[in-house]
Amino acid sequence: MTKFIYFRLARNNLVKNRQAYLPFLLASTLLTFTMYSFLMIAFNPGFGQVHGGMEFVIILDFGIAVVGLFTAIFLFYANSFLIKRRKKEMGLYAILGMEKKHISRVLFHELSIAWLISTVAGLGLGLLLTRLMFLLIRLAIRMDVPLSSSVNFVALIATVVLFGALYLLLDGYNAWQVRSVNPIELMRGGRTGEREPKARWILAVLGVGCTGAGYWIAQTVNSPMSAIALFFIAVILVIFGTYLLFLSGSIALLKLMKRNKRFYYRSKHFVTVSGLLYRMKQNAAGLASIAILCTMAMITIGTTVALYNGTEKVLSSYYPSDVQLSVEDTASLSGVEAQNAAIAQRCGVTVEQYFAFSAYETEGYLTDGKITGTSQRTDITNYNDLHGIMLLSQAEYTALEGATLTLAPDEIGYYGGVQTLPSTMTIGSELYRLQKIDHLAVIPSFSNNYSVNNLYLVVPNDSVALAMLSATGESDSKAAYTAQWNVRGSQAQLDDYYAQLKGNDWGEYSMSLKAEMRGEWYALYGGFLFVGIFLGSVFLMGTAIILYFKQISEGYQDHDRFVIMQQVGMSPEEVKGTVRRQILLVFFLPLLVAVCHVAGSLHMMILMLQLFGLMDVPYIAFNTFLSALGVAVLYGLFYVKTTGTYYKMVRFQA
């Protein structure tokens, strides 16, 4: 019978405090749905049956780890807010004779009900939307993944166990909170933290220093490998600095505003500044968390969208044509066109833009106009200096371009490279002048895809080409004989054509089919997009819930204060204006900080994306800031909604 009393009390408490518990239940439900969806997809055996499927699963595993960590942090944050709101109520229970263990049992039943509701709802949503999730995956990675129609019990059980363990930890935390304080302290629990905070200038300066150090690392790093090595250091510094700036820097700024008597002693400034100063200590951590979550959402969505949208750009830089075939000598190359035409005719496809050429290929670093080989460098951090180098004779250039390039004996023509090349280049002990080629009508394919940072050099004679091979440490001075072409036809015709190409006897050869590589790349980049959008949505959800909790908390705390102000003559319009100014500053300060963080990290993110072959800096910046704009719009909608809720709570009813 006693157990039913606890259950009824817990149920009544949830109903009575539904304004605070409903967002908690909604967030827990969505997190359950997200975790089950990720696990269900990762455990689907169909991914092992498609080309590139395992790459997608690896990316998904990373998403599972991030969602799990975020879920634990968020549930503890939301639960701590709920417990703080309920301390006065629990103190009243204690004064009326209820023992602490009984209060703990009521809280246990409340969490049990919350866990049951969110788990059932989240898993139900996951089971209901299974096919939709796989449809989205197929659209993202552009492959037909076999779908298991049965319920994935491994994912279901793992989700139930994970959230059950988290809720048990929450119950242990709540029991410790109840047992660690006396009833009088519980009665005062809802009013703790209201003293005006002191300005801690040392911490404020430390916050500026940490944030500045993180920005400095992000701006001064000069290679993708260095960016990866320093990324987490910069992130930790910026996160630490952000919290210090909100906890101490914001208070120090408000103190300075308060010292300015001409500014402070005006009715609208007085109420706004004093109100913000009075509450900033307990709200600063939440505001810093909002800023970090917004930054994570902007960067996660922006970079994955840029990478996915740039897939064709990257693919075309590695594979300029649909088919690339490299053979062992000129005789073999001369027969490629006829054999290919016969295969194309049998399959009913059309061959376009067929080109055949010979060239030397190597790989090397170009630093300050001097070429060095990869074996001569012990570090691989200067990624921008590393080039795949193709050496074309003037005759081959003329055959491909249909135009003549006139070169002096000490002059080299060049095209490509992501960096601006100097006016001269040293090869061995010889100095050569560089003549820039603004455009190539035909981008020659490399037989070996060294790098997306390809450099095409037109040399005046073979001796310059051999000197370049020697300078880069290339032991094989044999030229590559390559044919490349595009092809048109239906998908069935193309599949048959590619199969016959690979089955034909070309002698010693290497072949690259752009269509096959496209499947692998979309599996990889589509996986990043799917996980990025999901994680960005999770971060935005966390932002919205924190904002809502913060507004409810402030609304309860500020109600009596605003009632007194209205009783002594402050009009409802003045109250609304004060509320608007406070919320504008408190809400949009984290958004401003998030935009600054995104701008500060953009250089580092661009370098890291270069490892995936995306070199177009304006394109990356455009996608990132467009995604940031989308996050800012959603943030503005959160502002509009929570402002109305807050004003209704503090408004004085005559």
Secondary structure, 3 states (H helix, E strand, C coil): CHHHHHHHHHHHHHHHCHHHHHHHHHHHHHHHHHHHHHHHHHCCHHHHHCCCHHHHHHHHHHHHHHHHHHHHHHHHHHHHHHHHHHHHHHHHHHHCCCCHHHHHHHHHHHHHHHHHHHHHHHHHHHHHCHHHHHHHHHHHHCCCCCCCCCCCHHHHHHHHHHHHHHHHHHHHHHHHHHHCCCHHHHHCHHHCCCCCCCCCHHHHHHHHHHHHHHHHHHHHCCCHHHHHHHHHHHHHHHHHHHHHHHHHHHHHHHHHHHHCHHHHCCHHHHHHHHHHHHHHHHHHHHHHHHHHHHHHHHHHHHHHHHHHHCHHHHHHHHCCCCEEEEECCHHHHHHHHHHHHHHHHHHCCEEEEEEEEEEEEEEEEEECCEEEEHHHCCCCCCHHHEEEEEEEEHHHHHHHHCCCCCCCCCEEEEEECCCCCCCEEEECCEEEEEEECCCCCCCCCCCCCCCCCEEEEEECCHHHHHHHHHHCCCCCCCCEEEEEEEEECCHHHHHHHHHHHHHCCCCCEEEEEHHHHHHHHHHHHHHHHHHHHHHHHHHHHHHHHHHHHHHHHHHHHHHHHHHHHHHCCCCHHHHHHHHHHHHHHHHHHHHHHHHHHHHHHHHHHHHHHHCCCCCCHHHHHHHHHHHHHHHHHHHHHHHHHHHHHHHHHHCCCC
